[in-house]
Amino acid sequence: MAVPLVPYIQYFDSNGNPRAGGKVYTYAANTTTPKATYTAADGITQAANPITLNSAGMPDHGSGNVGMIWIQGAYDFVVTNADGTDPITVRNETSFNTISPAGASFFQTWSGDGTTTTFPLSQPLGTDENAVLLFVDNGLPNYVTNGDFATDTIWTKGAGWTIGSGVATATGAISTAISQTANATLIQGQSYTVTYTVTVSAGSIVPAIGGQTGPTAHNASGTFSETITAGATQLIAFTGTGFTGTLDNVSVKPTQGSGRQVVYPTEFTLNNTSFTLATPPKAGTNNIAMFSFSTLVAAASASAAAAEAFALAANVSAGIAASQATSFTGTSTTSVLIATGSQIFTTQTNKNFIPGEFLTIASGANPANYMYGQVTSYVSLTGVLTVNVTTIGGSGTFADWNIALSGQQGVAGGAVANGTYGDVVVTGGGTIWTIGNGAITFPKLATAAVATQAEMEAETASKLAVASLLKYHPGVAKAWVNFNGNGGAVIRASYNVSSTTRNSAGDYTVNFSTAMSSINYVVVPAGATATTVSANVGWAAKFGNLATTSFRITTGNDGTTTTTLNDSNLVTAVVFGDL
């Protein structure tokens, strides 16, 4: 699509005369490379380069297509007389098109493969990493090291236990344990899922987490997965009772929570059409996600530069426009009696008084003395103007006339008796609004086309958006909350949040007032202990247990290699998705 340079543009030479037969050369901005303009808004048919001006100094593409130059992008213009003399150069004339509301926000996911670090973007997002939110799910942490017994290390073996050939073996119907210290801090009272494979020749075997024994001692071969609430220690152990057999493929992971983490802006590079992570995400399906409140971030820096150039060009265009504006006004000292019919005035030369146009000619001393009518003829070289006057005001003979372009007068309405009033009704296929005695009513608003919830969610309808339905727009937050997690999870402020619950230290549940339509929504959590950035170094917040009616947030201090859940004085979360 192309946009007009200036509607009905006209070019004048340095003496103020129209450039009859002049030439307009068009180039790519700040170059001497010719660049095409167009004859219409569809941007299909290219105009000649140079464009030849008609006798009035206006672009003429033929078939009545006069006065318009349609452009796409940034240009330099060079305008000359017909013989190439008296050139004028205008630089950085730039076109701008509107951006669809559907591009107001951005969300995209990718699947990691364990090696790829660069991922393409479906829309340009610029180069500011702070303008987007990037999440990567590298899976839940495994608190067991060497769970496949690939080497005879890490594990502490009780009597009768050996490690070899990728398994741990118990011989002699033993009742001892094989154990190791967790590679990250086990939190007492938190649930963990223990997964392992055993072959049983005799007796039974049972796992324990932090000193808390599992619910079942297994006396048959198989792969088992069970939940154990951690005790007070950091020990992961398997204890036999008269056990003979093997143990393999051991893992211990949190039962609750998510591996999805916010990636800090310093840990990836945004390259407008792609982004690159410092380390490759693990393999997974849609385990990488990026969100941006607005795709306009991509255009910000480019638009700033273009706007600066546009401002410079606008100053030049303003000068041209001002010159053109004066061509539609004039003055006359011809002595003329106010009367209807043909009236002749002598005014300035090279004006744009075209036959058929309407003019108002008023006395400079008292504008109440005026004449109004249509131009019959105007001689540009002599300034002789003939007007057929149809409406007058005042009376007398004057020689101080101000002449200005006017519009066609409407039909005079009927008189209203003094002291009466009534309704003024504006119609157009039905009453739109009514002005009555002391009130304005809008009866059509009650039956106006108002967007439904589905149309708000799909952004497809050109209808009225009412306040009660704005929450269904996909780019609007569906809930948010700010609460004090230190001692009771007390809400300071919120939207669509009915309550918050402190489950344990640093572990909270946020409950929705209006449920989400599914669990496929985005939570942006944060936790802190103070209001200043420097006092909160190391603090992190995570979310999980997504349900349509609630989700959970955990907060803690990541300042060391381990993570301990701690209550946070300031816990916030914003939710995006579908109600």
C-alpha positions as CSV (number, residue, x, y, z in Angstrom):
1,M,0.0,0.0,0.0
2,A,1.2,3.5,-0.8
3,V,0.3,6.8,0.9
4,P,0.0,10.3,-0.6
5,L,3.0,12.6,-0.3
6,V,0.7,15.7,0.0
7,P,-2.9,15.7,-1.3
8,Y,-3.3,17.8,-4.4
9,I,0.3,19.1,-4.3
10,Q,1.3,22.0,-6.5
11,Y,4.9,23.2,-7.2
12,F,5.9,26.9,-7.6
13,D,9.2,28.4,-8.9
14,S,11.4,30.8,-6.9
15,N,9.2,33.7,-8.2
16,G,6.0,32.2,-6.9
17,N,4.7,31.1,-10.3
18,P,3.4,27.6,-11.0
19,R,6.1,25.3,-12.6
20,A,4.2,24.7,-15.8
21,G,5.7,21.6,-17.5
22,G,8.2,21.2,-14.7
23,K,9.9,17.9,-13.6
24,V,9.8,16.0,-10.3
25,Y,12.7,13.5,-10.0
26,T,12.4,10.9,-7.2
27,Y,15.3,9.1,-5.5
28,A,15.9,6.7,-2.5
29,A,16.5,9.0,0.6
30,N,20.0,10.4,0.8
31,T,21.1,8.7,-2.4
32,T,21.1,9.4,-6.2
33,T,19.4,6.1,-6.9
34,P,16.1,6.6,-8.7
35,K,13.1,5.2,-6.6
36,A,9.6,4.6,-8.0
37,T,6.5,6.5,-6.9
38,Y,3.0,5.3,-7.8
39,T,-0.1,6.7,-9.5
40,A,-2.6,5.3,-6.9
41,A,-2.9,4.1,-3.3
42,D,-2.6,0.4,-4.3
43,G,1.1,0.9,-5.0
44,I,0.8,-1.2,-8.3
45,T,1.3,1.2,-11.2
46,Q,4.6,3.1,-11.1
47,A,4.6,6.8,-12.0
48,A,7.0,8.2,-14.6
49,N,10.4,9.3,-13.2
50,P,10.6,12.2,-13.7
51,I,7.0,13.1,-13.2
52,T,5.9,15.9,-15.6
53,L,3.8,18.8,-14.1
54,N,0.8,20.3,-15.9
55,S,0.3,24.0,-16.7
56,A,-0.8,24.6,-13.1
57,G,2.4,23.0,-11.7
58,M,0.6,19.9,-10.5
59,P,1.6,16.2,-11.1
60,D,-0.5,14.8,-13.9
61,H,-0.7,11.0,-14.5
62,G,-3.4,11.2,-17.2
63,S,-7.1,10.3,-17.2
64,G,-7.9,13.0,-14.7
65,N,-5.4,11.6,-12.2
66,V,-4.0,15.0,-11.1
67,G,-2.2,16.4,-8.1
68,M,-1.2,13.3,-6.3
69,I,2.2,11.5,-5.8
70,W,1.9,8.1,-3.9
71,I,5.0,6.9,-2.0
72,Q,6.3,3.8,-0.1
73,G,9.2,4.4,2.3
74,A,11.7,7.3,2.3
75,Y,12.5,9.6,-0.7
76,D,14.5,12.6,-1.9
77,F,12.7,14.9,-4.4
78,V,14.3,17.2,-6.9
79,V,11.9,19.6,-8.7
80,T,13.0,21.7,-11.7
81,N,11.4,24.0,-14.3
82,A,10.6,22.5,-17.7
83,D,14.1,23.4,-18.9
84,G,15.8,21.9,-15.8
85,T,16.5,25.3,-14.2
86,D,15.7,26.6,-10.7
87,P,16.0,23.3,-8.9
88,I,14.7,22.7,-5.4
89,T,15.6,19.5,-3.3
90,V,13.5,18.1,-0.6
91,R,15.0,15.2,1.4
92,N,13.7,12.4,3.6
93,E,10.0,12.5,2.7
94,T,8.8,9.4,4.5
95,S,5.5,7.4,4.5
96,F,4.1,5.7,7.6
97,N,1.4,3.1,7.6
98,T,-0.7,2.0,10.6
99,I,-0.1,-1.2,12.4
100,S,-2.9,-3.7,12.9
101,P,-4.2,-4.1,16.5
102,A,-3.7,-7.9,16.1
103,G,0.0,-7.1,16.3
104,A,-0.3,-5.5,19.7
105,S,1.2,-8.4,21.7
106,F,3.4,-11.5,21.0
107,F,3.7,-15.0,22.3
108,Q,5.7,-17.9,20.7
109,T,7.0,-21.3,21.8
110,W,9.9,-23.5,20.6
111,S,11.1,-27.0,21.4
112,G,14.6,-27.5,22.6
113,D,16.9,-30.3,21.4
114,G,19.8,-30.0,23.8
115,T,22.1,-28.4,21.3
116,T,20.4,-25.5,19.5
117,T,21.0,-22.0,21.0
118,T,19.5,-19.8,18.3
119,F,15.7,-19.7,17.6
120,P,13.8,-17.8,14.9
121,L,11.0,-15.2,15.7
122,S,7.7,-15.1,13.8
123,Q,7.7,-11.3,14.1
124,P,10.5,-8.8,14.4
125,L,11.0,-7.7,18.1
126,G,13.9,-5.4,17.9
127,T,17.1,-5.8,19.9
128,D,16.2,-4.8,23.5
129,E,16.3,-7.9,25.7
130,N,14.5,-5.9,28.5
131,A,11.4,-5.5,26.3
132,V,10.5,-9.3,26.3
133,L,10.0,-12.1,28.8
134,L,11.9,-15.4,28.0
135,F,11.1,-18.7,29.8
136,V,13.0,-22.0,29.5
137,D,12.0,-25.3,31.0
138,N,15.0,-27.4,31.6
139,G,13.0,-30.0,33.6
140,L,12.7,-30.6,37.3
141,P,16.0,-31.1,39.2
142,N,17.2,-34.6,40.1
143,Y,18.6,-34.8,43.6
144,V,20.4,-38.1,42.8
145,T,23.9,-38.3,41.2
146,N,25.0,-41.4,39.4
147,G,21.5,-42.9,39.6
148,D,22.4,-45.2,36.7
149,F,25.4,-46.6,38.6
150,A,27.6,-46.0,35.6
151,T,30.6,-45.7,38.0
152,D,31.4,-47.1,41.4
153,T,31.3,-43.6,43.0
154,I,29.0,-41.3,45.1
155,W,27.1,-44.1,46.7
156,T,27.9,-45.3,50.2
157,K,27.5,-49.1,50.2
158,G,26.5,-51.2,53.2
159,A,27.7,-54.7,53.8
160,G,26.8,-57.0,50.8
161,W,26.3,-54.1,48.3
162,T,28.5,-53.8,45.2
163,I,28.4,-51.6,42.1
164,G,29.3,-52.9,38.6
165,S,28.0,-53.4,35.1
166,G,25.6,-50.4,35.5
167,V,23.7,-51.7,38.5
168,A,24.0,-51.9,42.3
169,T,23.9,-55.5,43.5
170,A,22.9,-56.9,46.9
171,T,24.1,-60.5,47.6
172,G,23.6,-62.8,50.6
173,A,20.1,-61.8,51.7
174,I,21.3,-58.6,53.3
175,S,19.6,-56.1,55.5
176,T,21.8,-53.1,54.9
177,A,21.5,-49.9,52.9
178,I,23.0,-48.2,49.9
179,S,22.8,-44.4,50.2
180,Q,24.1,-41.0,49.1
181,T,23.8,-37.4,50.2
182,A,21.4,-35.4,48.0
183,N,23.2,-33.1,45.5
184,A,20.9,-30.2,46.4
185,T,19.1,-29.3,49.7
186,L,16.1,-31.5,50.5
187,I,13.4,-29.5,52.2
188,Q,11.8,-31.1,55.2
189,G,8.1,-31.6,54.7
190,Q,8.2,-31.2,50.9
191,S,7.1,-34.2,48.8
192,Y,9.5,-35.9,46.4
193,T,8.9,-38.5,43.7
194,V,11.3,-41.5,43.9
195,T,11.6,-43.6,40.8
196,Y,13.8,-46.8,40.6
197,T,14.0,-50.3,39.1
198,V,14.7,-53.4,41.2
199,T,15.1,-57.1,40.5
200,V,14.2,-59.2,43.6
201,S,15.5,-62.7,44.2
202,A,14.8,-62.7,47.9
203,G,13.5,-60.4,50.6
204,S,12.4,-56.8,50.0
205,I,13.8,-53.3,49.6
206,V,12.4,-49.8,50.6
207,P,13.5,-46.3,49.8
208,A,13.9,-43.4,52.2
209,I,14.2,-39.6,51.7
210,G,15.8,-37.4,54.5
211,G,15.3,-40.3,56.9
212,Q,11.6,-40.7,56.1
213,T,10.9,-44.3,54.8
214,G,8.6,-44.9,51.8
215,P,5.2,-46.4,52.1
216,T,6.0,-49.8,50.5
217,A,8.7,-52.4,50.8
218,H,8.9,-54.1,47.4
219,N,9.4,-57.9,47.3
220,A,8.8,-58.2,43.5
221,S,10.8,-57.1,40.5
222,G,9.7,-53.9,38.6
223,T,10.0,-50.2,38.1
224,F,8.4,-48.2,40.9
225,S,7.5,-44.5,41.4
226,E,6.2,-43.3,44.7
227,T,5.9,-40.1,46.7
228,I,7.8,-39.6,50.0
229,T,7.7,-36.5,52.3
230,A,11.3,-35.7,53.2
231,G,12.5,-36.0,56.7
232,A,15.1,-33.9,58.5
233,T,18.3,-35.2,56.9
234,Q,19.8,-35.0,53.4
235,L,20.2,-38.7,52.9
236,I,18.7,-40.7,50.0
237,A,18.8,-44.4,50.9
238,F,17.6,-47.9,49.9
239,T,17.5,-50.5,52.7
240,G,17.1,-54.2,52.2
241,T,15.4,-56.7,54.5
242,G,16.9,-60.1,53.7
243,F,17.3,-58.6,50.2
244,T,19.1,-60.3,47.3
245,G,18.8,-58.5,43.9
246,T,19.7,-55.4,42.0
247,L,18.9,-51.6,42.0
248,D,19.1,-49.3,39.0
249,N,17.8,-46.1,37.4
250,V,17.3,-44.1,40.6
251,S,15.9,-40.5,40.5
252,V,14.5,-38.2,43.1
253,K,12.6,-35.1,41.9
254,P,10.2,-32.6,43.5
255,T,6.5,-33.7,43.2
256,Q,5.3,-30.2,42.9
257,G,6.6,-27.2,40.9
258,S,7.8,-26.5,37.4
259,G,11.2,-26.4,35.7
260,R,10.2,-23.3,33.8
261,Q,12.5,-20.4,34.7
262,V,12.7,-16.7,33.6
263,V,15.9,-16.2,31.6
264,Y,17.6,-12.9,32.6
265,P,18.3,-10.4,29.8
266,T,22.0,-10.8,30.3
267,E,21.7,-14.5,29.5
268,F,20.4,-14.2,25.9
269,T,20.7,-11.9,22.9
270,L,17.7,-10.5,21.0
271,N,18.5,-10.0,17.2
272,N,15.2,-8.6,15.9
273,T,14.2,-11.7,14.0
274,S,15.8,-14.3,16.3
275,F,17.3,-14.8,19.8
276,T,20.4,-16.6,21.0
277,L,20.8,-18.3,24.4
278,A,24.1,-18.5,26.2
279,T,23.6,-22.3,26.8
280,P,21.3,-24.7,24.8
281,P,18.0,-25.6,26.5
282,K,17.4,-29.3,27.2
283,A,15.3,-31.3,24.8
284,G,11.5,-30.9,25.3
285,T,8.2,-30.0,23.7
286,N,7.4,-26.3,23.7
287,N,9.8,-25.9,26.7
288,I,10.9,-22.4,25.5
289,A,8.5,-19.5,25.5
290,M,8.8,-15.8,24.8
291,F,6.2,-13.1,25.5
292,S,6.1,-9.4,24.6
293,F,3.4,-6.9,25.6
294,S,3.7,-5.2,22.2
295,T,5.3,-6.0,18.9
296,L,5.8,-2.2,18.5
297,V,9.1,-2.6,20.4
298,A,10.6,-3.7,17.2
299,A,9.7,-0.5,15.4
300,A,10.7,1.9,18.2
301,S,14.3,2.7,17.3
302,A,13.7,2.6,13.6
303,S,10.6,4.9,14.0
304,A,12.6,7.3,16.1
305,A,15.2,7.8,13.3
306,A,12.5,7.9,10.7
307,A,10.5,10.4,12.8
308,E,13.5,12.7,13.0
309,A,13.9,12.6,9.2
310,F,10.2,13.1,8.9
311,A,10.3,16.2,11.1
312,L,13.0,17.7,9.0
313,A,11.0,17.0,5.8
314,A,7.8,18.3,7.5
315,N,9.5,21.7,8.1
316,V,10.2,21.9,4.4
317,S,6.7,20.7,3.5
318,A,5.2,23.3,5.9
319,G,6.9,26.0,4.0
320,I,5.5,24.7,0.8
321,A,2.1,24.3,2.3
322,A,2.2,27.9,3.6
323,S,3.1,29.1,0.2
324,Q,0.2,27.2,-1.3
325,A,-2.2,28.4,1.4
326,T,-1.6,32.1,0.4
327,S,-2.6,31.2,-3.2
328,F,-6.2,30.8,-2.1
329,T,-6.5,34.3,-0.6
330,G,-6.0,37.8,-1.9
331,T,-6.9,41.5,-1.5
332,S,-8.4,44.1,-3.8
333,T,-8.7,47.9,-3.8
334,T,-11.2,47.9,-6.6
335,S,-14.2,50.2,-5.6
336,V,-17.3,47.9,-5.8
337,L,-20.9,48.4,-4.6
338,I,-22.3,45.5,-2.5
339,A,-24.8,43.9,-4.8
340,T,-25.7,40.5,-6.3
341,G,-24.8,39.6,-9.9
342,S,-21.5,39.7,-11.7
343,Q,-18.8,41.7,-9.9
344,I,-15.2,42.4,-11.1
345,F,-12.1,42.9,-8.9
346,T,-8.4,43.3,-9.6
347,T,-6.3,41.2,-7.2
348,Q,-2.9,39.7,-7.1
349,T,-1.6,37.5,-9.9
350,N,-0.8,33.7,-9.9
351,K,-3.6,32.9,-7.5
352,N,-5.5,29.6,-7.4
353,F,-9.0,31.1,-8.1
354,I,-10.5,28.4,-10.3
355,P,-13.9,28.9,-12.1
356,G,-16.7,27.2,-10.1
357,E,-15.0,27.7,-6.7
358,F,-16.9,29.7,-4.0
359,L,-15.3,32.9,-2.6
360,T,-16.2,35.2,0.3
361,I,-15.2,38.9,-0.4
362,A,-15.5,41.1,2.8
363,S,-14.6,44.6,3.7
364,G,-11.5,44.8,5.8
365,A,-13.0,47.6,8.0
366,N,-16.2,45.7,8.7
367,P,-16.6,42.1,7.7
368,A,-20.4,42.4,8.1
369,N,-20.2,44.1,4.7
370,Y,-19.6,41.2,2.3
371,M,-20.4,39.4,-0.9
372,Y,-20.4,35.6,-1.6
373,G,-20.5,33.8,-4.9
374,Q,-18.8,31.6,-7.5
375,V,-15.7,32.4,-9.6
376,T,-16.7,33.0,-13.2
377,S,-13.2,33.7,-14.5
378,Y,-9.7,34.6,-13.3
379,V,-6.7,35.7,-15.4
380,S,-3.6,34.6,-13.6
381,L,-1.3,37.0,-15.5
382,T,-3.3,40.2,-14.8
383,G,-5.1,39.3,-11.6
384,V,-8.6,40.2,-13.0
385,L,-11.2,38.2,-11.0
386,T,-14.9,37.9,-12.0
387,V,-17.4,36.6,-9.4
388,N,-21.1,35.8,-9.7
389,V,-22.4,37.1,-6.3
390,T,-25.5,35.3,-5.0
391,T,-25.5,36.3,-1.3
392,I,-24.7,39.7,0.3
393,G,-24.5,41.2,3.8
394,G,-24.5,44.9,4.7
395,S,-24.5,47.7,2.1
396,G,-22.4,50.4,0.6
397,T,-19.4,50.8,-1.7
398,F,-15.9,49.7,-0.4
399,A,-12.4,49.4,-1.7
400,D,-10.7,47.4,1.1
401,W,-11.7,43.8,0.1
402,N,-10.3,40.6,1.6
403,I,-10.8,37.7,-0.7
404,A,-10.8,34.1,0.5
405,L,-11.7,30.6,-0.7
406,S,-15.1,29.5,0.8
407,G,-17.4,26.5,0.8
408,Q,-20.8,26.0,-0.8
409,Q,-23.5,27.4,1.5
410,G,-26.2,25.0,2.8
411,V,-29.9,25.4,2.5
412,A,-31.3,27.9,5.1
413,G,-33.4,26.2,7.8
414,G,-36.8,27.3,8.9
415,A,-37.2,30.0,11.6
416,V,-37.9,29.1,15.2
417,A,-40.2,31.3,17.2
418,N,-38.6,33.3,20.0
419,G,-39.0,31.5,23.3
420,T,-39.9,28.1,21.9
421,Y,-37.8,25.0,21.9
422,G,-38.0,21.5,20.6
423,D,-35.9,18.4,19.8
424,V,-33.1,18.5,17.3
425,V,-32.9,15.0,15.8
426,V,-30.0,13.8,13.8
427,T,-30.9,10.8,11.7
428,G,-29.2,8.3,9.4
429,G,-31.2,5.1,9.0
430,G,-32.8,5.8,12.4
431,T,-32.3,8.3,15.2
432,I,-28.7,8.5,16.3
433,W,-28.9,11.2,18.9
434,T,-31.5,13.7,20.1
435,I,-31.0,17.1,21.7
436,G,-34.0,18.0,23.8
437,N,-34.8,20.5,26.6
438,G,-31.8,20.2,28.9
439,A,-30.8,16.7,27.8
440,I,-29.0,14.8,25.1
441,T,-30.0,11.2,24.5
442,F,-28.4,8.4,22.4
443,P,-31.1,5.8,21.7
444,K,-29.0,4.0,19.1
445,L,-26.4,3.1,21.7
446,A,-28.7,0.6,23.3
447,T,-28.9,-1.4,20.0
448,A,-25.4,-0.7,18.7
449,A,-23.2,-3.6,17.6
450,V,-21.3,-4.5,20.8
451,A,-18.5,-7.1,20.6
452,T,-19.3,-10.5,22.3
453,Q,-16.8,-12.3,24.6
454,A,-15.8,-14.6,21.7
455,E,-15.2,-11.6,19.4
456,M,-13.1,-9.9,22.0
457,E,-11.0,-13.0,22.4
458,A,-10.5,-13.4,18.7
459,E,-10.0,-9.7,17.9
460,T,-12.0,-10.1,14.7
461,A,-15.0,-7.8,15.0
462,S,-15.2,-4.1,14.3
463,K,-17.6,-3.5,17.1
464,L,-17.9,-1.5,20.3
465,A,-15.9,-2.8,23.2
466,V,-17.6,-2.3,26.6
467,A,-15.8,-2.1,29.9
468,S,-17.2,-5.4,31.2
469,L,-15.8,-7.4,28.3
470,L,-12.3,-5.8,28.0
471,K,-10.9,-8.5,30.3
472,Y,-11.4,-11.1,27.5
473,H,-8.9,-9.4,25.1
474,P,-5.9,-11.8,24.8
475,G,-3.5,-8.9,25.4
476,V,-5.0,-7.9,28.7
477,A,-3.9,-9.4,32.1
478,K,-6.5,-11.8,33.5
479,A,-5.3,-11.5,37.1
480,W,-2.6,-9.8,39.2
481,V,-1.8,-9.7,42.9
482,N,0.6,-8.0,45.3
483,F,0.8,-9.6,48.8
484,N,3.0,-9.8,51.9
485,G,4.2,-13.4,52.1
486,N,5.8,-12.9,55.5
487,G,3.3,-14.0,58.0
488,G,0.0,-14.8,56.4
489,A,0.0,-13.9,52.7
490,V,-1.9,-10.7,53.2
491,I,-3.1,-9.1,49.9
492,R,-2.1,-5.5,49.4
493,A,-3.8,-5.1,46.0
494,S,-5.2,-7.5,43.3
495,Y,-7.5,-8.1,40.4
496,N,-9.4,-11.3,39.9
497,V,-7.8,-12.8,43.0
498,S,-10.1,-14.0,45.7
499,S,-7.5,-15.0,48.3
500,T,-3.9,-16.1,48.9
501,T,-2.8,-18.9,51.3
502,R,0.6,-19.5,52.9
503,N,1.2,-23.3,52.7
504,S,4.6,-23.2,54.3
505,A,7.7,-21.0,54.4
506,G,8.0,-19.4,50.9
507,D,5.2,-21.5,49.5
508,Y,1.9,-19.8,48.6
509,T,-1.4,-20.6,46.8
510,V,-3.1,-17.8,44.8
511,N,-6.9,-18.4,44.2
512,F,-8.8,-16.8,41.2
513,S,-12.1,-15.0,41.7
514,T,-13.1,-16.0,38.1
515,A,-11.5,-19.2,36.9
516,M,-9.3,-19.5,33.8
517,S,-10.8,-21.5,30.9
518,S,-7.8,-23.9,30.9
519,I,-4.4,-24.4,32.6
520,N,-2.6,-23.1,29.4
521,Y,-1.9,-19.7,30.9
522,V,1.2,-17.7,31.7
523,V,2.3,-16.6,35.2
524,V,5.0,-13.9,35.7
525,P,6.0,-14.2,39.4
526,A,8.4,-12.2,41.5
527,G,9.6,-12.2,45.1
528,A,11.6,-9.8,47.2
529,T,12.4,-8.8,50.8
530,A,12.9,-5.0,50.3
531,T,11.9,-2.2,48.0
532,T,15.4,-1.6,46.6
533,V,17.0,-3.6,43.9
534,S,20.4,-4.0,45.7
535,A,18.8,-5.5,48.8
536,N,17.2,-8.3,46.7
537,V,20.1,-9.8,44.9
538,G,19.7,-13.5,44.7
539,W,16.0,-13.6,45.3
540,A,13.9,-15.7,42.9
541,A,10.2,-16.7,42.5
542,K,8.9,-19.8,40.8
543,F,5.4,-21.0,39.9
544,G,3.6,-24.2,39.3
545,N,0.6,-26.4,40.1
546,L,-1.4,-24.5,37.4
547,A,-5.1,-25.1,37.8
548,T,-8.1,-23.3,36.4
549,T,-8.9,-21.9,39.9
550,S,-5.5,-21.4,41.4
551,F,-1.7,-21.7,41.1
552,R,1.3,-21.8,43.5
553,I,4.3,-19.6,43.9
554,T,7.5,-20.4,45.8
555,T,10.1,-17.8,46.8
556,G,13.6,-18.2,48.0
557,N,17.1,-16.9,48.0
558,D,19.3,-18.1,45.1
559,G,22.4,-16.4,46.4
560,T,24.2,-19.7,46.9
561,T,24.4,-23.0,45.0
562,T,21.3,-24.3,46.9
563,T,17.8,-22.9,47.1
564,T,16.0,-22.6,50.4
565,L,12.4,-21.5,50.4
566,N,11.9,-18.3,52.4
567,D,9.0,-16.0,53.1
568,S,9.1,-12.9,51.0
569,N,7.8,-9.5,52.1
570,L,6.9,-8.6,48.6
571,V,5.4,-11.3,46.3
572,T,3.8,-10.3,43.0
573,A,2.3,-12.2,40.0
574,V,0.7,-11.3,36.7
575,V,-1.4,-13.8,34.8
576,F,-2.1,-13.8,31.0
577,G,-4.3,-16.3,29.3
578,D,-8.0,-17.0,28.6
579,L,-10.9,-16.7,31.0
